[in-house]
Amino acid sequence: MDKGFPRRSLFQLAGAAALLRSRVLSAQSGQTTGQAPAAPAGPRPGRGPAGWSWGGNPEPFPGLDRKSTVALTHGDDRRKNVYNALMAVDKDLQPKLKTRRYVVIKPNFVSTENQLAANHVDAVRGILDYLSERFKGPVVVAESSAGDTMRAFENFKFTALPAEYKKKQVQLIDLNAEAKFERIAVLDKDLHIVPMRLAARLLDPEAFVISSAMLKTHNTAIVTLSIKNMVLGAPLHQAPKETPAWNEKRKFHVGLRQTHYNMMLTAQRLAPSWGASVIDGYEGMEGNGPGSGTPVASRLAIASADFVAADRIGAECMGVDPEWLGYVKYCGALGLGQFDESKIDVVGATVAEVKKPYRMHTDIDRELQWRGPMTELPFNLGWVTPHHPETYPV
C-alpha cells in the first residue's frame, strides 16, 4: 500500500511505454548498431512506412550545449577532500539549494559489514561541514541498504552524527522501514514492463538530494559511482522483520541491456531532486566490486551539480573508458547531465595527476557485451507500403 507521498503511476507507465516504443523503433531501424536492417524480399522503394528511410546515419540525440564543472581534490584527509570539493562548486549548488526545505544525503551501503564496500562516515562529515556553513535547514541521511540499514548506520559509526551536528537536526532513516514509495515501469528479462517501487523521499521536490558515492568496480555496471548509488538505492525491499520477503532491486538484474536501460529510466525519475554528486575516492575498490574487491589508495574526492559529468570524471580517474558505462551515456543522451568531455571543466587537481588504473571485475568481458550487436533480432512483421501492399510479403 502506498503511504504518504503522491503517486504518478499512470504517467510513469505512459512515459516508459513511449521510451520503449522509441527504443524498439531505433533497434528496427538499425540505430542500435548503426547498420541498416535486412530488407524484406521483393521490390522496395527508398523509404518505408511514414517516411522511414533505409540506411544512412542515425540521428543523434542533441546533447547539452551548456558546460558543467566538476571539482577534483586530492589530499591525505578524506573529510577535507570532500569539503573542499563541495566548496569549489558552491556557486553551482547554491541556486537549487536555496529553494529546498531540507537535504537528503544518500550514502552507499551495499554491505552492512564491510567498510571498504560502504560509505565512510568521514566523507559524510565533509558534506555536513559544508552544509553547516551554507544551508540553514535540516538534514536527513537516508539509505535503502541491501541489508539492514540501521545496522549499517551502527557498524559504520553514523549514529554519532546527530550529536555532532545538532544544529542540522540530523536524522538517520531506513527507507525500507519508512516504506513510502512511488511506482515507475521498467523492463523485465522478456522486455515486458513491470512496476518498481522507488523510495518517495528521494523523489521529494522539497529535498536537495546529495549522492554520497564511492569509487568502486562493479559486477554488472562496470563501475558504481554517483548515478548508480542513487538508482540502485532508490528501489525498496521489505522492512526489517516484515514477511514475506521481497526486493525491488532484483528487477535490475534482468540482462545486460535491460540493466543499463532500467537504470536510465530510474535516473530520469530521480533527477529532478538531485542536488549534488559527491564521490569519495580516498580509498576505492578494484577487482570484484562492489562488495568483494581490494583497496586502492586514490586519495581524491569529486563534487559537481552534474551527476553525469561527475561520473565521467570519476571513471577517468579509475582508468576506465567512460564509453563503457551505458547507463551514464544514456543519461547524458537524455540531457540529465553533460557527457561530452569537451564541455566539462575540471577544477582543482587534474585527472592526469590523480589517475590510477583500477583492475576490473573478472567478468568485465561479459559486462561489455551490452555494446555489441544483439544476437537475437526482432521480427519484421507486416512490412507493407501504402501503394503496393501486395509486393511486401514477410
C-alpha positions in Angstrom: 0.0 0.0 0.0 1.3 3.5 -0.9 1.9 5.7 2.0 2.2 9.5 2.3 3.7 10.8 -0.9 1.7 11.2 -4.2 1.9 8.6 -6.9 2.2 9.1 -10.6 1.8 5.5 -11.8 -0.1 6.2 -15.0 2.2 9.0 -16.1 5.3 6.8 -15.3 3.8 3.9 -17.3 2.9 6.1 -20.2 6.4 7.6 -20.2 8.1 4.2 -20.0 5.9 2.9 -22.9 6.8 5.9 -25.0 10.5 5.3 -24.3 10.2 1.6 -25.0 8.4 2.3 -28.3 11.3 4.7 -29.3 13.8 2.1 -28.3 12.1 -0.6 -30.4 11.9 1.7 -33.4 15.6 2.5 -33.1 16.5 -1.2 -33.0 14.4 -2.0 -36.0 15.8 1.0 -38.0 19.4 -0.1 -37.3 20.1 2.8 -34.8 21.4 0.4 -32.2 24.2 -0.8 -34.4 24.5 1.9 -36.9 23.6 -0.6 -39.7 20.5 -0.8 -41.9 18.3 -3.8 -41.2 18.0 -6.6 -43.7 15.3 -5.5 -46.3 12.3 -7.7 -46.9 12.0 -9.7 -50.1 10.6 -8.2 -53.3 11.0 -4.7 -54.9 11.4 -1.9 -52.4 11.4 1.9 -52.6 13.9 4.1 -50.8 11.5 4.8 -48.0 9.3 2.7 -45.7 6.2 3.5 -43.7 5.8 7.1 -42.5 8.8 8.3 -44.4 11.1 5.8 -42.7 14.5 5.6 -44.6 16.8 2.7 -45.2 20.4 3.1 -44.2 22.2 6.4 -43.6 23.5 7.7 -40.3 21.0 7.6 -37.3 20.0 11.0 -36.0 22.0 11.6 -32.8 20.5 12.9 -29.6 21.0 16.7 -29.4 23.0 16.7 -26.2 23.5 19.6 -23.9 25.1 22.9 -25.0 26.0 24.1 -21.6 29.2 23.4 -19.8 29.5 21.6 -16.5 32.0 22.0 -13.7 33.5 19.1 -11.8 35.7 19.7 -8.7 38.6 17.2 -8.2 40.5 17.4 -4.9 43.5 15.3 -3.8 45.0 15.0 -0.3 45.5 12.9 2.8 42.4 14.0 4.7 39.1 12.3 3.4 36.8 14.7 5.2 38.7 17.8 4.0 38.9 16.5 0.4 35.1 16.2 0.3 34.5 19.6 1.9 37.0 21.4 -0.4 35.4 19.7 -3.5 31.9 21.0 -2.5 33.2 24.5 -1.8 34.8 24.5 -5.2 31.4 24.1 -6.9 29.4 26.0 -4.3 28.2 28.6 -6.9 26.7 25.8 -8.9 24.9 24.3 -5.9 23.5 27.3 -4.2 20.7 28.2 -6.8 18.9 24.9 -6.2 20.0 24.5 -2.5 18.3 27.8 -1.6 15.0 26.6 -2.9 14.8 23.4 -1.0 13.4 22.8 2.5 15.8 20.1 3.6 18.8 18.0 2.4 18.9 14.2 1.9 22.3 12.6 1.9 22.1 9.2 0.3 25.2 7.0 1.3 26.2 3.7 -0.3 25.7 0.7 1.9 26.0 -2.2 -0.5 27.3 -4.0 2.6 26.4 -3.6 6.2 29.6 -5.1 7.5 32.5 -4.4 5.1 33.7 -0.8 5.5 35.6 -0.9 2.1 32.3 -1.6 0.3 30.4 1.1 2.2 30.4 4.9 2.6 32.8 6.1 5.2 31.3 8.4 7.9 34.1 11.0 7.4 33.0 11.6 3.8 29.5 12.4 5.2 31.2 14.6 7.8 32.8 16.6 5.0 29.3 17.1 3.4 27.9 18.1 6.8 30.7 20.6 7.3 29.9 22.2 4.0 26.1 22.3 4.8 26.7 23.7 8.3 28.1 26.8 6.7 25.9 27.1 3.6 22.4 25.7 4.4 20.1 26.5 7.3 17.6 23.6 7.0 17.6 20.1 8.5 19.5 17.1 7.0 18.4 13.5 6.6 20.8 10.7 6.0 18.7 8.1 4.2 19.5 4.7 2.6 17.8 1.6 1.4 20.6 -0.8 2.0 20.5 -4.3 0.5 20.6 -5.5 4.1 19.5 -3.9 7.5 20.2 -0.1 7.0 20.1 0.7 10.7 22.7 -2.0 11.4 24.9 -0.3 8.8 24.5 3.1 10.5 25.6 1.5 13.7 28.5 -0.5 12.3 29.9 2.4 10.3 29.6 4.9 13.2 26.9 7.1 11.5 25.0 7.1 14.8 27.5 9.7 16.1 26.4 12.3 13.6 23.1 13.6 15.2 25.0 14.6 18.4 27.9 16.1 16.4 25.7 18.3 14.2 22.8 19.3 16.5 22.1 22.5 14.6 21.5 20.5 11.4 18.9 18.3 13.2 20.4 15.2 11.5 18.2 12.2 11.2 19.2 8.7 10.1 16.4 7.0 8.1 16.0 3.5 6.8 14.0 4.0 3.6 12.8 0.4 3.7 11.3 0.9 7.1 9.8 4.3 6.1 8.0 2.4 3.3 6.8 5.4 1.3 7.1 5.0 -2.4 6.1 5.8 -5.9 6.0 3.3 -8.8 7.7 3.5 -12.2 7.7 0.9 -15.0 10.9 -0.9 -16.0 11.7 -3.8 -18.3 11.9 -7.4 -17.2 14.1 -10.2 -18.8 11.5 -10.6 -21.5 11.3 -6.9 -22.3 7.9 -6.6 -20.7 7.2 -3.7 -18.4 6.8 -4.3 -14.7 6.2 -1.9 -11.9 9.0 -1.0 -9.4 8.7 0.8 -6.1 11.1 3.8 -5.5 11.7 5.5 -2.2 9.4 8.6 -2.2 11.8 10.6 -0.1 14.4 10.5 -2.9 11.7 12.0 -5.2 10.6 14.7 -2.9 10.6 18.1 -4.7 11.3 19.8 -1.4 14.6 17.8 -1.0 18.1 18.7 -2.2 19.4 15.2 -2.7 23.2 14.5 -2.4 24.6 11.3 -3.6 27.5 10.3 -1.3 29.1 7.7 -3.5 32.4 5.9 -3.8 34.9 4.8 -6.5 34.2 1.1 -7.0 34.3 -1.5 -9.7 31.1 -3.4 -10.3 30.0 -6.9 -11.4 27.3 -5.7 -13.9 27.6 -1.9 -14.5 31.4 -1.7 -14.9 31.8 0.8 -12.1 29.5 2.2 -9.4 29.6 6.0 -8.9 27.0 8.7 -8.1 24.2 7.8 -10.5 24.3 4.1 -9.7 24.4 4.9 -6.0 21.1 6.8 -6.4 19.4 4.4 -8.9 20.1 1.2 -7.0 19.5 2.8 -3.6 16.0 4.0 -4.6 14.2 0.7 -5.1 12.9 -0.7 -1.8 12.8 -4.2 -0.2 10.8 -5.4 2.8 11.2 -3.6 6.1 13.1 -5.4 8.9 11.1 -8.4 10.2 8.5 -7.9 7.5 7.2 -11.1 5.8 7.1 -12.3 3.1 10.4 -11.1 1.8 10.5 -9.0 -1.4 13.2 -7.0 -3.1 12.6 -4.5 -5.9 16.4 -4.1 -6.5 16.3 -7.6 -8.2 14.4 -6.0 -11.1 17.7 -4.5 -12.3 19.3 -7.9 -12.7 17.5 -8.9 -15.8 20.1 -8.8 -18.6 23.0 -6.5 -19.6 21.0 -4.2 -21.9 17.9 -4.1 -19.7 20.1 -3.2 -16.7 21.5 -0.1 -18.3 18.2 0.9 -19.7 16.3 0.4 -16.4 19.0 2.5 -14.7 18.4 5.3 -17.2 14.6 5.1 -16.6 15.1 5.3 -12.9 17.5 8.1 -13.1 15.0 10.1 -15.2 12.5 10.0 -12.4 15.0 10.7 -9.7 16.9 13.5 -11.4 14.6 16.5 -10.6 15.6 16.2 -6.9 19.3 15.7 -7.5 21.4 18.5 -6.0 25.0 17.4 -5.7 27.2 14.4 -6.6 29.9 13.7 -4.1 32.3 10.8 -4.9 34.7 9.8 -2.2 37.8 8.2 -3.7 40.0 8.4 -0.7 40.1 4.6 -0.7 38.5 3.0 -3.7 37.7 -0.6 -4.6 39.1 -2.5 -7.6 38.6 -6.1 -8.8 35.5 -7.9 -7.8 33.4 -5.0 -6.6 31.1 -3.8 -5.4 31.4 -6.0 -2.3 34.5 -8.2 -2.6 37.2 -6.1 -4.2 40.5 -4.8 -2.8 41.5 -1.3 -1.8 43.1 1.4 -4.0 44.6 4.5 -2.3 43.3 7.1 -4.7 43.1 9.8 -2.1 40.7 12.0 -4.0 37.2 13.5 -3.9 34.9 14.7 -6.7 31.9 17.0 -6.4 29.6 18.5 -9.0 26.0 19.7 -9.5 26.1 17.4 -12.6 25.9 13.7 -11.8 26.7 12.6 -15.4 29.8 14.8 -15.6 31.0 13.7 -12.2 30.6 10.0 -13.1 32.5 10.5 -16.3 35.4 12.2 -14.5 35.3 9.5 -11.8 35.6 6.8 -14.4 38.6 8.5 -15.9 40.3 8.7 -12.5 39.9 4.9 -12.3 41.4 4.5 -15.8 38.0 3.3 -17.1 36.8 4.3 -20.5 33.6 6.3 -19.9 32.1 4.9 -23.1 31.8 1.5 -21.3 29.2 3.0 -18.9 26.0 2.5 -20.8 23.7 4.0 -18.2 25.9 7.1 -17.8 25.9 7.6 -21.6 22.2 7.1 -21.8 21.6 9.7 -19.1 23.9 12.1 -21.0 22.0 11.5 -24.2 18.7 12.3 -22.5 20.0 15.6 -21.1 20.3 14.6 -17.4 23.9 15.9 -17.5 26.9 16.6 -19.6 28.7 13.5 -21.0 30.7 15.4 -23.6 34.3 15.7 -22.3 34.9 18.9 -24.2 32.1 20.6 -22.3 33.3 19.5 -18.8 35.6 21.9 -16.8 37.6 20.1 -14.1 38.8 22.5 -11.4 41.4 21.7 -8.7 43.6 18.7 -9.5 43.7 17.3 -12.9 42.7 13.7 -13.9 46.3 13.0 -15.0 47.6 13.9 -11.6 45.3 11.5 -9.7 44.6 8.8 -12.2 45.2 5.2 -11.0 44.2 2.4 -13.3 41.8 0.1 -11.4 41.8 -3.7 -12.0 38.3 -4.6 -13.5 36.0 -7.3 -12.3 36.8 -10.7 -13.6 33.5 -10.7 -15.6 34.4 -7.4 -17.5 34.4 -9.1 -20.9 30.8 -10.3 -20.3 29.8 -6.9 -18.9 30.9 -5.1 -22.0 28.7 -7.2 -24.3 25.9 -4.7 -24.0 27.9 -2.6 -26.5 27.8 -5.2 -29.3 25.0 -6.3 -31.6 22.0 -8.2 -30.3 22.3 -11.9 -31.1 18.5 -12.1 -31.3 16.9 -9.6 -33.8 13.2 -8.6 -33.8 10.9 -10.0 -36.5 10.0 -7.8 -39.4 6.2 -8.1 -39.2 3.6 -6.6 -41.6 6.1 -4.7 -43.7 4.0 -3.0 -46.5 3.9 0.2 -48.4 0.8 2.4 -48.8 0.8 2.0 -52.6 1.8 -1.7 -53.2 0.9 -3.7 -50.1 0.8 -6.9 -52.2 4.6 -6.7 -53.0 5.9 -6.9 -49.5 5.3 -10.4 -48.1 7.2 -11.1 -44.9 
